[in-house]
């Protein structure tokens, strides 16, 4: 188990082994979640939604135009 200490300025250092495991580098943003039971979950935002670009393929079959999608207008 890794641990760190909060400084007088409210800062802490993420232990090296944790940074390595989550792929955190300088500039990585951390998202903090306080759970109802008081536990804290910290997630490293190492991926962007843009990383998902191109992972889904367009369905085969009939394609519709924007006008057809907005026919109710």
C-alpha atoms as a printed R data frame, in Angstrom:
   type eleno elety resid chain resno       x      y       z
1  ATOM     1    CA   UNK     A     1   0.000  0.000   0.000
2  ATOM     2    CA   UNK     A     2   1.297  3.426  -0.939
3  ATOM     3    CA   UNK     A     3   0.705  6.520   1.142
4  ATOM     4    CA   UNK     A     4   1.531 10.197   1.106
5  ATOM     5    CA   UNK     A     5   1.213 13.131   3.476
6  ATOM     6    CA   UNK     A     6  -0.717 16.357   2.959
7  ATOM     7    CA   UNK     A     7   1.456 19.436   3.449
8  ATOM     8    CA   UNK     A     8   0.463 22.630   5.252
9  ATOM     9    CA   UNK     A     9  -0.453 24.056   1.829
10 ATOM    10    CA   UNK     A    10  -2.839 21.139   1.175
11 ATOM    11    CA   UNK     A    11  -0.523 19.497  -1.348
12 ATOM    12    CA   UNK     A    12   0.599 15.891  -1.632
13 ATOM    13    CA   UNK     A    13   2.833 13.834  -3.895
14 ATOM    14    CA   UNK     A    14   1.433 10.826  -5.727
15 ATOM    15    CA   UNK     A    15   3.824  7.951  -4.961
16 ATOM    16    CA   UNK     A    16   6.000  6.851  -7.892
17 ATOM    17    CA   UNK     A    17   4.601  3.311  -7.996
18 ATOM    18    CA   UNK     A    18   1.061  4.692  -8.299
19 ATOM    19    CA   UNK     A    19   2.087  7.131 -11.056
20 ATOM    20    CA   UNK     A    20   3.662  4.254 -12.974
21 ATOM    21    CA   UNK     A    21   0.615  1.996 -12.590
22 ATOM    22    CA   UNK     A    22  -1.841  4.581 -13.926
23 ATOM    23    CA   UNK     A    23   0.483  6.044 -16.548
24 ATOM    24    CA   UNK     A    24   0.444  9.504 -14.958
25 ATOM    25    CA   UNK     A    25   2.953 12.035 -16.225
26 ATOM    26    CA   UNK     A    26   3.461 15.721 -15.375
27 ATOM    27    CA   UNK     A    27   0.237 17.526 -16.268
28 ATOM    28    CA   UNK     A    28  -2.029 14.515 -15.702
29 ATOM    29    CA   UNK     A    29  -5.283 15.663 -14.131
30 ATOM    30    CA   UNK     A    30  -6.667 13.829 -11.103
31 ATOM    31    CA   UNK     A    31 -10.409 13.529 -10.463
32 ATOM    32    CA   UNK     A    32 -11.451 13.113  -6.821
33 ATOM    33    CA   UNK     A    33 -14.685 11.429  -5.732
34 ATOM    34    CA   UNK     A    34 -15.816 11.364  -2.084
35 ATOM    35    CA   UNK     A    35 -18.079  8.371  -1.528
36 ATOM    36    CA   UNK     A    36 -21.039  8.369   0.898
37 ATOM    37    CA   UNK     A    37 -19.072  6.205   3.347
38 ATOM    38    CA   UNK     A    38 -16.226  8.757   3.446
39 ATOM    39    CA   UNK     A    39 -13.819  6.801   1.253
40 ATOM    40    CA   UNK     A    40 -12.107  8.672  -1.577
41 ATOM    41    CA   UNK     A    41 -11.568  7.483  -5.126
42 ATOM    42    CA   UNK     A    42  -8.919  9.284  -7.161
43 ATOM    43    CA   UNK     A    43  -8.821  8.709 -10.914
44 ATOM    44    CA   UNK     A    44  -6.081  9.808 -13.274
45 ATOM    45    CA   UNK     A    45  -7.432 11.334 -16.477
46 ATOM    46    CA   UNK     A    46  -4.809  9.875 -18.789
47 ATOM    47    CA   UNK     A    47  -7.113  9.559 -21.803
48 ATOM    48    CA   UNK     A    48  -9.168 12.074 -23.720
49 ATOM    49    CA   UNK     A    49 -12.502 11.432 -25.376
50 ATOM    50    CA   UNK     A    50 -10.653 12.274 -28.585
51 ATOM    51    CA   UNK     A    51  -8.617  9.070 -28.122
52 ATOM    52    CA   UNK     A    52 -11.798  7.180 -29.008
53 ATOM    53    CA   UNK     A    53 -12.043  8.792 -32.440
54 ATOM    54    CA   UNK     A    54 -12.227  6.157 -35.145
55 ATOM    55    CA   UNK     A    55 -12.901  3.223 -32.816
56 ATOM    56    CA   UNK     A    56 -16.505  2.820 -33.983
57 ATOM    57    CA   UNK     A    57 -17.389  1.850 -37.519
58 ATOM    58    CA   UNK     A    58 -20.398  3.239 -39.369
59 ATOM    59    CA   UNK     A    59 -23.212  0.707 -39.625
60 ATOM    60    CA   UNK     A    60 -23.730 -0.932 -42.968
61 ATOM    61    CA   UNK     A    61 -27.024 -0.500 -44.729
62 ATOM    62    CA   UNK     A    62 -29.258  2.456 -45.339
63 ATOM    63    CA   UNK     A    63 -27.838  5.893 -44.646
64 ATOM    64    CA   UNK     A    64 -30.119  8.854 -44.057
65 ATOM    65    CA   UNK     A    65 -29.569 12.543 -44.616
66 ATOM    66    CA   UNK     A    66 -29.787 15.229 -41.975
67 ATOM    67    CA   UNK     A    67 -33.024 16.409 -43.572
68 ATOM    68    CA   UNK     A    68 -34.513 12.907 -43.163
69 ATOM    69    CA   UNK     A    69 -33.446 12.833 -39.501
70 ATOM    70    CA   UNK     A    70 -35.088 16.223 -38.919
71 ATOM    71    CA   UNK     A    71 -38.297 15.400 -40.806
72 ATOM    72    CA   UNK     A    72 -40.429 16.360 -37.801
73 ATOM    73    CA   UNK     A    73 -39.338 20.003 -37.968
